[in-house]
C-alpha cells in the first residue's frame, strides 16, 4: 500500500507538470502544513477478539498523533479544479492520500475523489491478558515478540459539494463529502504454550476487507500575507471531522498440537462508531 502511494504520487506530479506546460492550468498553489488529529472509538463487549477495540485512541491525551502534509491545488480551464494531498504520520512514510476533482458552478462546486485514510491498531495482545497467567503468549511466526499491531488503511471513492468564497486577500472553502471505504487485509498469528507443560496451540486471524460508508465535513481558510510579481505567500488553516461505522471481520483458525489439526470459522464483530477530528496550520504559495 505505501509503495503504491509513493508511485501514484510521483505519477500525478508528472501529469500536473505536463498539464501546466500545456497551459491547461491557469494557476496553482502549493501548501505545506502541520496537523494534529484525535480519534474517538466506542468499544464493544464482543466476546471474541474485536480488533476495533484496540484502535489508536490515547484517552489520556487530547491529541493522538501529529502529521505533516503537502498539497497542490490547480485551477484548470472550463471551471475545473484539482487537488492532490499526501502526508506522513509518526512513521514518516507517506500513508495519507487524497485526490480530488472539482467542477465549479460559480461559488458552488461538486467534488469527485478518492482517498486513503490511515489508522493504527495496537496492543491487541491485551485480549490475552487473562490467559497469560496460565500460558506463555507469543505473536509472530518466529515467536520473538508479543505485540499484535498493524496499520489499517481505509481506501475508497467519494463525492460531495463545496462552497468557496475568494477575493484578493482571503479564501474560504467549506466541503461536505461522503464516500465508501474498504480496509486492507492483514494477518495475525498467536501461539500459546501452557506453563509447566508442553501443551501448545495456535490462533490465527485473517482480517478481511469490509465496506463502510463515511461522512467528512471540512473547512479551509487562506489569508494572503505577501504579494510578489508572480506569486503570493500566505497562511492556511484547515479542519475536518470524519465519521464512519466500521467493523473488522476475520477468519479464525485454531490449531492444537499440530499444524494439520485446524478448526476454522468466520467471525464478524459488531460495527463501531468511529470519528476523528483533525486540525492543521501551515503556509501556502499561490502561483499566478
C-alpha positions in Angstrom: 0.0 0.0 0.0 2.7 2.5 1.0 4.8 1.7 -2.2 1.7 2.2 -4.4 1.0 5.6 -2.8 4.6 6.8 -3.5 4.4 5.6 -7.1 1.0 7.1 -7.7 2.1 10.5 -6.2 5.1 10.7 -8.5 2.9 9.8 -11.5 0.4 12.5 -10.6 3.2 15.0 -10.2 4.4 14.3 -13.7 0.8 14.7 -15.1 0.5 18.0 -13.2 3.7 19.3 -14.7 2.7 18.3 -18.2 -0.7 20.0 -17.8 0.9 23.2 -16.6 3.3 23.3 -19.6 0.4 22.7 -21.9 -1.4 25.8 -20.4 -4.3 23.8 -19.2 -3.7 25.1 -15.7 -4.5 28.7 -15.2 -2.9 29.0 -11.7 -1.9 26.7 -8.9 -0.9 26.6 -5.3 1.4 24.5 -3.1 0.7 24.1 0.6 2.7 22.6 3.4 1.1 22.2 6.9 1.5 20.5 10.3 -1.6 19.0 11.8 -3.0 17.1 14.8 -5.8 14.5 15.0 -7.8 12.9 17.7 -9.7 9.6 17.2 -12.8 8.5 19.2 -14.0 5.0 19.1 -16.7 3.3 21.2 -15.6 -0.2 22.2 -17.8 -3.2 22.1 -18.5 -6.0 24.5 -17.9 -8.7 21.9 -16.7 -12.0 23.5 -14.1 -12.8 20.9 -11.2 -10.6 19.7 -12.5 -7.4 18.2 -9.6 -5.5 16.7 -11.6 -2.3 16.6 -11.4 -2.2 20.4 -7.7 -1.6 20.0 -7.8 1.3 17.6 -5.5 4.3 18.2 -7.2 6.2 20.9 -5.0 7.7 23.7 -7.7 8.6 26.1 -5.3 10.4 28.5 -4.4 12.9 25.8 -6.5 15.2 23.5 -4.1 14.5 20.6 -3.4 11.1 19.2 -0.9 11.9 16.5 0.8 14.7 14.6 1.0 14.6 10.8 2.8 16.5 8.1 1.1 17.0 4.8 1.6 18.7 1.5 -1.0 19.6 -1.1 -1.3 21.1 -4.5 -4.4 22.8 -5.9 -4.9 23.5 -9.6 -7.3 25.9 -11.3 -8.0 24.4 -14.7 -9.8 25.7 -17.8 -13.6 25.3 -18.2 -14.2 25.8 -14.4 -12.5 22.6 -13.3 -10.1 22.3 -10.3 -8.0 19.5 -9.0 -6.5 18.9 -5.5 -3.8 16.4 -4.5 -2.8 15.9 -0.9 -0.2 13.5 0.5 1.0 13.2 4.1 3.1 11.3 6.6 2.4 10.4 10.2 4.7 9.3 13.0 6.2 6.6 10.8 7.5 9.3 8.4 6.2 7.1 5.4 3.6 8.5 3.0 0.3 6.9 4.0 -2.3 9.7 3.7 -3.6 10.3 0.2 -6.4 12.4 -1.2 -7.0 13.1 -4.9 -10.0 15.3 -5.8 -11.5 16.8 -8.9 -13.9 19.8 -8.6 -16.4 21.1 -11.1 -17.1 24.7 -10.3 -20.5 26.4 -10.7 -19.8 30.0 -9.6 -19.3 29.7 -5.8 -20.7 26.2 -5.6 -18.9 23.1 -6.7 -19.2 19.3 -6.9 -16.4 17.1 -5.6 -15.3 13.7 -7.0 -12.3 12.0 -5.3 -10.6 9.0 -3.8 -8.7 8.9 -0.5 -6.7 6.7 1.7 -7.1 7.4 5.4 -4.6 5.7 7.8 -5.4 4.3 11.3 -3.4 2.1 13.7 -4.4 -1.0 15.6 -2.2 -1.5 18.6 -1.9 -3.6 21.9 -4.4 -6.2 20.7 -2.4 -8.7 22.7 -4.2 -7.3 25.8 -7.0 -9.6 24.8 -4.9 -12.4 26.1 -4.1 -10.8 29.5 -6.2 -13.3 31.4 -4.8 -16.3 29.6 -1.2 -15.1 30.3 -1.5 -16.2 33.9 -1.5 -19.8 32.7 0.1 -19.6 29.3 3.1 -18.1 27.6 1.9 -16.0 24.7 3.9 -15.2 21.6 3.0 -13.5 18.4 4.6 -13.9 15.0 6.0 -16.9 13.1 9.4 -16.7 14.8 7.8 -16.3 18.3 10.3 -13.5 19.0 7.8 -10.8 20.2 4.4 -10.5 21.8 2.8 -7.5 20.1 -0.3 -7.5 17.9 -0.4 -4.2 16.0 -0.7 -3.2 12.4 -1.5 -0.3 10.1 -5.1 -0.1 8.9 -5.9 1.8 5.7 -9.5 2.9 4.6 -9.4 3.5 0.9 -12.2 4.4 -1.4 -14.1 6.9 -3.6 -16.2 9.8 -2.5 -18.3 12.7 -3.8 -19.7 15.8 -2.3 -20.3 19.6 -2.6 -18.3 22.6 -1.6 -18.8 26.4 -1.3 -15.9 28.8 -2.0 -15.6 32.5 -1.3 -12.5 34.2 -2.7 -11.1 37.7 -3.1 -7.7 39.2 -3.4 -6.6 38.6 0.2 -8.8 35.8 1.5 -10.2 32.4 0.6 -12.8 30.4 2.5 -13.9 26.9 1.4 -16.3 24.5 3.0 -16.8 20.9 1.9 -19.1 18.1 2.8 -18.0 14.7 1.3 -19.4 11.2 1.7 -17.9 8.0 0.4 -17.3 4.3 0.6 -14.1 2.8 2.1 -12.6 -0.7 2.1 -9.9 -1.7 4.6 -6.7 -3.6 3.7 -6.3 -7.2 4.7 -3.9 -8.3 7.4 -2.8 -11.4 9.2 -2.1 -12.0 12.9 -0.7 -15.2 14.4 -0.6 -16.1 18.2 1.0 -19.1 19.8 0.1 -20.2 23.4 2.1 -22.7 25.5 0.9 -23.9 28.8 3.2 -23.1 31.7 4.8 -26.2 33.3 3.6 -28.3 30.3 4.3 -29.0 26.7 0.7 -28.3 25.6 0.7 -25.8 22.7 -1.9 -24.4 20.4 -2.1 -21.5 17.9 -4.7 -19.0 16.9 -4.6 -17.3 13.5 -6.6 -14.2 12.4 -7.1 -13.5 8.7 -8.6 -10.0 8.7 -10.9 -9.5 5.7 -11.8 -6.3 3.8 -15.2 -4.9 4.5 -17.0 -1.8 3.2 -18.2 1.2 5.3 -19.9 4.5 4.5 -18.4 7.7 5.8 -19.1 11.4 6.1 -16.5 14.2 6.2 -17.2 17.9 6.6 -14.1 20.1 6.1 -13.2 23.8 6.4 -10.3 25.7 4.8 -9.1 29.3 5.3 -6.3 31.1 3.5 -5.1 34.7 4.2 -2.5 36.3 1.9 0.5 37.9 3.7 2.9 38.9 0.9 2.4 39.6 -2.7 5.1 39.4 -5.4 5.1 39.7 -9.2 4.3 36.1 -10.0 3.2 34.5 -6.6 1.6 35.2 -3.2 2.5 33.7 0.2 0.0 33.3 3.0 -1.1 31.2 5.9 -3.6 28.4 5.8 -5.8 26.8 8.4 -7.8 23.6 7.9 -10.1 21.4 10.0 -12.2 18.3 9.4 -14.5 15.8 11.1 -14.6 12.2 9.8 -17.4 9.9 10.8 -18.0 6.2 10.0 -19.3 2.9 11.3 -16.6 0.3 10.9 -16.1 -3.4 11.6 -13.2 -5.8 11.0 -14.4 -9.3 10.2 -11.9 -12.1 10.1 -11.4 -15.9 9.6 -10.3 -17.5 12.8 -8.2 -20.7 12.7 -7.3 -22.6 15.8 -4.7 -25.4 15.8 -3.9 -27.8 18.7 -0.6 -29.7 18.9 0.0 -30.0 15.1 -0.4 -27.7 12.1 -2.8 -30.0 10.4 -5.2 -30.2 13.3 -7.1 -27.0 12.4 -10.6 -25.6 13.1 -11.7 -22.6 11.1 -14.7 -20.2 11.4 -15.7 -16.8 10.1 -16.2 -14.2 12.8 -17.9 -10.7 12.3 -17.6 -8.4 15.3 -20.1 -5.6 15.6 -19.6 -2.2 13.8 -18.1 0.6 15.8 -19.0 4.3 15.6 -15.6 5.8 14.7 -15.0 9.5 14.4 -11.8 11.6 14.0 -11.1 15.3 14.4 -8.2 17.0 12.7 -6.8 20.5 12.5 -3.8 21.9 10.8 -1.8 25.1 10.2 0.8 25.9 7.5 1.8 28.1 4.6 0.6 28.4 1.1 2.3 29.6 -2.1 -0.1 30.6 -4.9 1.3 31.0 -8.4 -0.4 33.4 -10.8 
